Amino acid sequence: MEVTTQEALNLIYKYTPKKSTKILPIEQALGSILAEDIKASHNLPPYDNSAMDGYAVKIADSSTCVKVSDKIFAGDNSDAVLKEGCAIKIMTGAKIPKGAQAVVPLEDTHECQKGVTLPDNLTLGKHIRLCGEDIKKGDLLLQSGESLKAHQITLLASQGISHIKVYKKPRVAIFASGSELKMHFETVVDAYQLYNTNAPALKARCEELGCEVDFIGTAKDSVEDLKEHLKSALDSDLIITSGGVSVGDADYTKEVFESFDMQTYFDKIQIKPGKPTTYGHINNTMVLNLPGNPLAASLNFELFGQSILLALSGAKEKYIGTIDAKMAEEFKLRAGRRTLLPGYFDGSIFTPAKNVSPGMVRPLSDANSYIIISEKCSKIDKYESVKVIPIRFAFNSNEKKDLVSC
């Protein structure tokens, strides 16, 4: 069945199941998708404490010389009570003593005969971190489907949470097909052969996206060899293949997968490059058959393969997003089919790759993003708005930038 790009994405999200769950210690949970809501079990801070090294004081003692009656360090369980005419020396993080109304930093005081002289601008609550001002007991901290990055781990640790429920990471099996293909570690390559670039690229990309990946190898263009490779991949959540999905005499991928009772959701997409992209399932294993041309395979993986992985992962933010940009230059193309165009986004301008053909490998190595061009479009003007989809971003630059706003 041939579908549009939007129909393909709709079918992916309709039929791709979430992974099952497991329990992990938070030290091993980085990059996982949370499978439960997390609520705060206690306030943070758990008590009023000092934001500065200084003196706990009363507002009424502004501009006076007060006696230093005690000293409290962070971690002390002090029962000191502050009286008028006195100050208590206090360290950052220490519990605010009873009767204190503000903290004066050390550098804002000076010694006097009785102790220290306080400034005349004391403000109620100044430099006091109040109990629960960061997190209140019962607050919803994290929701099921959130990706656990370093700062989400911080929230869990702040509540003394040691183990959490997460979705298992997708397990992906990858192999390419083509008798003309040789692996990159093979030293003898005949003039009529090519290195298999798709499988290493797809393996690396899936690993970048947090998957567990099995590389099954390269299958020859024969039914028997394809069947052996497929059998080895069936214990995964997703099988990704490249090659053998066109209509040539040696393209056996469709025949072999159908012999394993593959249920197909679509086998062609109205897109360029990569029309013969197929998606379906064999029992509980999802299957994505990509075309053999390297650029076509990689671009279709970015759109459709990544959508499958996001759906499998249990992530709440499972839909591919875009960033508004301006076109660096005029770009012309033949209308009639949606087109994936790689290029480079510098934070404001998108520059299309100069030389693009489905069989190339160079364009995506130089690109960090791509755009999807409507089938109705035959030209994009210079500075026209486009929607950029990231492939690899860290918004770093080879030039120094002004990092300050306002």
Secondary structure as GFF3:
##gff-version 3
##sequence-region A 1 406
A	DSSP	beta_strand	2	3	.	.	.	ID=ss1
A	DSSP	alpha_helix	5	15	.	.	.	ID=ss2
A	DSSP	beta_strand	21	25	.	.	.	ID=ss3
A	DSSP	three_ten_helix	26	28	.	.	.	ID=ss4
A	DSSP	beta_strand	33	34	.	.	.	ID=ss5
A	DSSP	beta_strand	38	39	.	.	.	ID=ss6
A	DSSP	beta_strand	49	50	.	.	.	ID=ss7
A	DSSP	beta_strand	54	57	.	.	.	ID=ss8
A	DSSP	three_ten_helix	59	61	.	.	.	ID=ss9
A	DSSP	beta_strand	65	72	.	.	.	ID=ss10
A	DSSP	beta_strand	86	90	.	.	.	ID=ss11
A	DSSP	beta_strand	102	105	.	.	.	ID=ss12
A	DSSP	three_ten_helix	106	108	.	.	.	ID=ss13
A	DSSP	beta_strand	110	111	.	.	.	ID=ss14
A	DSSP	beta_strand	115	117	.	.	.	ID=ss15
A	DSSP	beta_strand	128	129	.	.	.	ID=ss16
A	DSSP	beta_strand	140	142	.	.	.	ID=ss17
A	DSSP	alpha_helix	150	158	.	.	.	ID=ss18
A	DSSP	beta_strand	163	167	.	.	.	ID=ss19
A	DSSP	beta_strand	171	177	.	.	.	ID=ss20
A	DSSP	beta_strand	181	182	.	.	.	ID=ss21
A	DSSP	beta_strand	194	195	.	.	.	ID=ss22
A	DSSP	alpha_helix	198	208	.	.	.	ID=ss23
A	DSSP	beta_strand	212	219	.	.	.	ID=ss24
A	DSSP	alpha_helix	223	233	.	.	.	ID=ss25
A	DSSP	beta_strand	238	242	.	.	.	ID=ss26
A	DSSP	alpha_helix	253	259	.	.	.	ID=ss27
A	DSSP	beta_strand	263	266	.	.	.	ID=ss28
A	DSSP	beta_strand	268	269	.	.	.	ID=ss29
A	DSSP	beta_strand	271	272	.	.	.	ID=ss30
A	DSSP	beta_strand	278	282	.	.	.	ID=ss31
A	DSSP	beta_strand	285	290	.	.	.	ID=ss32
A	DSSP	alpha_helix	294	300	.	.	.	ID=ss33
A	DSSP	pi_helix	301	305	.	.	.	ID=ss34
A	DSSP	alpha_helix	306	313	.	.	.	ID=ss35
A	DSSP	beta_strand	323	327	.	.	.	ID=ss36
A	DSSP	beta_strand	331	332	.	.	.	ID=ss37
A	DSSP	beta_strand	338	345	.	.	.	ID=ss38
A	DSSP	beta_strand	349	352	.	.	.	ID=ss39
A	DSSP	alpha_helix	362	366	.	.	.	ID=ss40
A	DSSP	beta_strand	369	373	.	.	.	ID=ss41
A	DSSP	beta_strand	379	380	.	.	.	ID=ss42
A	DSSP	beta_strand	385	390	.	.	.	ID=ss43
###
